Amino acid sequence: MDHNLPAATDPHAEIRAEVRKLCARFPGEYWRGLDAVRGYPTEFVRALTEAGFLGALIPEEFGGSGLGLSAAAAILEEVQAQGCNGAACHAQMYIMGTILRHGSAAQKAAYLPGIADGTLRLQAFGVTEPTSGTDTTALRTTAVRQGDKWVVNGQKIWTSRAEHSDLMLLLARTTPREQVAKKTEGLSTFIVDMRTAKGLTIRPIRTMMNHNSCEVFFDNMEVPLENLVGTEGRGFRYILDGMNAERLLIAAECIGDAKWFTERSVAYAKERVLFGRPIGQNQGVQFPIARAYAQMRAAEAIVSRGLEKFEAGLPCGEEANMGKMLAAEASWAAGEACIQTHGGFGFAEEYDIERKFRETRLYQVAPISTNLILSYLGEHVLGMPRSY
Ligand SMILES: Cc1cc2nc3c(=O)[nH]c(=O)nc-3n(C[C@H](O)[C@H](O)[C@H](O)COP(=O)(O)OP(=O)(O)OC[C@H]3O[C@@H](n4cnc5c(N)ncnc54)[C@H](O)[C@@H]3O)c2cc1C
């Protein structure tokens, strides 16, 4: 069953076919084995890198493929739809956007070619902190300028892939909150070279899925002055600038997950025979699958509208946020239907359903939780009073 557009009308049909071919080399057993030991999919990430997929958004002049966001979304959607997990490396695609948009010419020349060919991994994003959580501007990590360097103190949490990244994009406060007119000011972004940084400690957090997320501690960590990205104090704005792209890409992953679950559900519902007929002949089995499919299609339509607007340079906050929320809910609904359709077998590791079910649950919380999306829609799209 192919849920994609007919090849003739899908501008990314070729990319999808290539990704499918690559993913076929990494079947369920590969992911199951890693899941059991919380291992990192090094071979899979290498294969995606070598095929040029992770450098999709980097302009050709810096060694990337110079593709648009819709191509990147097609890549990640297809990875998920084939049962693989792009979370191990999706950030390599988009964190670099901050350097591309706001970095100096020297930073672009120094980092982007290496990120494009995979010799430099920029896939750690240090924003969330344990005390401030979603209230980002309340973060406590500070970077203080001392002579020819910045000195960083504080802590991040949920820094995914920190152990598998050479560089981290770090958001830290450079002017105390009391000394700025708006709490969104006084935050700055830095490129931290995690290979050489002293005073940096990384502690993995074991989670319900294999996500390689970590706590990161900074104890008088020194960062060269030239590693500040853009203008001091404008960092929060820079992080916001990248959020629509991130949300659309994560939404595409959820759509891929929903397609994977639905394909599994339909196949099993047709093949499992009980009481003398396939279980899928019962509408009680059919309807949750059909409903989740409709949810996925609706999310997909919003996401593709968001991608169109993004590529046309139009504001797309509404679609990026709605698309991410609806896609995360659709993948969860499809996962729930898939477990239920499989009965007891849905819980058996060898079917991969319970693994994908655990993996896709994350996206109702990260990178932004559903309540915060609803709050964005309520306030910024519908014009209701600000709630926080
Ligand atoms: C596996 C994993 C990987 C992650 N990777 C990264 C990463 O690489 N880099 C990074 O910086 N962060 C990362 N995160 C962090 C993620 O972005 C946050 O977990 C998420 O934004 C929610 O923040 P929080 O966990 O602090 O929850 P909190 O902010 O404490 O919120 C808790 C709950 O309260 C709700 N809530 C909070 N405020 C309001 C409000 N005003 N109105 C209504 N509801 C509200 C939220 O919706 C949420 O459900 C990751 C998280 C996880 C679990």
The ligand as an ORCA input file, in Angstrom:
! r2SCAN-3c Opt
* xyz 0 1
  C      13.396     12.759     24.785
  C      13.458     14.244     24.778
  C      14.336     14.882     23.923
  C      14.462     16.268     23.959
  N      15.442     16.874     23.196
  C      15.720     18.181     23.434
  C      16.889     18.791     22.847
  O      17.638     18.164     22.088
  N      17.172     20.080     23.173
  C      16.381     20.812     24.025
  O      16.696     21.980     24.276
  N      15.256     20.258     24.569
  C      14.926     18.982     24.306
  N      13.822     18.400     24.899
  C      13.012     19.185     25.810
  C      11.609     19.435     25.318
  O      11.627     20.445     24.354
  C      10.770     19.779     26.557
  O      10.628     18.586     27.321
  C       9.451     20.331     26.215
  O       9.592     21.582     25.588
  C       8.598     20.510     27.475
  O       9.336     21.148     28.484
  P       9.439     20.494     29.939
  O       9.767     19.075     29.789
  O      10.330     21.308     30.786
  O       7.982     20.603     30.503
  P       7.375     21.844     31.295
  O       7.701     23.101     30.600
  O       7.715     21.690     32.719
  O       5.823     21.565     31.090
  C       5.159     20.470     31.741
  C       3.731     20.392     31.258
  O       3.032     21.588     31.579
  C       2.441     22.144     30.429
  N       2.518     23.624     30.520
  C       3.589     24.380     30.854
  N       3.284     25.672     30.817
  C       1.980     25.756     30.451
  C       1.064     26.830     30.226
  N       1.441     28.102     30.376
  N      -0.200     26.527     29.846
  C      -0.582     25.247     29.707
  N       0.236     24.177     29.890
  C       1.489     24.439     30.264
  C       3.253     21.650     29.256
  O       2.474     21.627     28.096
  C       3.650     20.248     29.725
  O       2.659     19.336     29.368
  C      13.638     17.018     24.821
  C      12.702     16.364     25.640
  C      12.625     15.005     25.642
  C      11.655     14.335     26.591
*
